[in-house]
Amino acid sequence: MSEHSNIIRARQVFDIEIEGLKAVRDSLGESFIKTIDLILDTLAKGGLVVVTGVGKNLHIAEKMSAIFASTGTRSIVLNPVQAMHGDLGMVSSRDVLIALSFSGESDEVIKLIPAIRRHGLKVVSLTGNPKSTLATLSDIHLEIPCGKEACPFGMAPTNSTTATMAMGDALAMVLIDAQKFPIEDYAMNHPAGAIGRALVMKVTDIMRTGDKLALLSPEATIMEAAVAMTKAQSGSAIVVDENKKLLGIFTDGDFRRALTDCEQSNIQTFQNSNIQSFMTASPLFVYDDVYAAELLKIFEKKKIDDLPVCDRDGKVVGLVDIQDLPKMKVL
């Protein structure tokens, strides 16, 4: 195959899976609402969401259960083969089973259902066939009408596993809203890695203070600002009034732009000009009690490099430089 034909084939795979996702999205209805209500009732009784599948669907079950658990929906994975050899002791009548099988005819999963019933669990199935054995054995059936697989043989799980995973994500995200699951609890469940640090750390853990903070009055000159920024090793100076209330920010970019516009004969005048004429007035800022995750959103959306930090009285207490985020391992 040529490079061109490889790209064409890869795009076909994307197109098939995109269309599959659209079909599943458009199929959402009463059974989805019933599933959410059943899971909420299960959680209210202290139960777990037990997710099972075989083959590739066992991997999907692991991912689905993991995102449930990290977002406030207590969940475990049950291997259907191991379940029949003792792992059924992990479940109770308070729990609900979500069973994954695109064909709805996976022997290992079907054989598990009567045993699950004897333990008193309700069953939700995700299949591509509402008339399948698994669908008919379930209390609620969520159809995955995604169409054909992307595999040229029509067999390797591709389109179906993508769509099933997306259905799990939709359930988890709706449950976040339904349970009003707060970001603080998500942080408690996810303390490691860059995500965890961004959720646990606050602005006060990251911001520059003291000698690393260049604070100036609006009457300060351009030259004074350049000296203060150099001493602080900062790319900006924060302009404040006599009560340390935020007035503006003067960045090295502001300095370069102003210098470029200045004629050579006016350099002396430029150096002695007040920064008030060149600063950005009423700049964006962040309060000192917010989480680092909020910083990431602001930097990404606004495309800025420096962000003043104020307390709830509006007084400047620090500065966050985007260059500090990788060093703090939150970016």
Helices and strands as residue ranges (DSSP letters): H 3-27, H 30-44, E 49-53, H 56-70, E 75-78, H 80-83, G 87-90, E 96-100, H 107-118, E 122-127, H 133-136, E 140-143, H 159-179, H 183-189, H 193-200, H 203-206, G 210-212, E 215-216, H 222-232, E 236-240, E 246-251, H 252-261, G 264-266, H 267-271, G 275-277, E 280-281, E 286-287, H 292-302, E 306-310, E 316-321, H 324-327
